[in-house]
Amino acid sequence: MESRATASADCVFCRDKSSADFKQPEQLLPYLNSAGKLLGRQSTGLCPLHQQELSRAVKRAREIGLAPK
């Protein structure tokens, strides 16, 4: 079983020390499938914390019309 430090090292946001921003839809689009649905953690490779932040950012971007519904 992988340790927590190893598992989060694969997370793009942890590695870059950044977070998902709803005001930058081009940053969010790679994590959406062709139907506009959010991909799961197994597909995105994000840690639980950043997957949750990504989910919130996508919902906010959809609300103001920056991301597809």
DARAMO-V849315 format. One record per run of one state. SS is the DSSP state (H for helix, E for strand, - for the rest). FROM is the first residue (numbers start at 1). TO is the last residue. Records with the same first field share a line. If there is no record, write none. Layout:
# DARAMO-V849315
SS->FROM-TO / FROM-TO
This chain:
# DARAMO-V849315
-->1-3 / 10-11 / 17-24 / 33-37 / 39-40 / 45-47 / 64-69
H->4-9 / 12-16 / 25-31 / 41-44 / 48-63
E->32-32 / 38-38
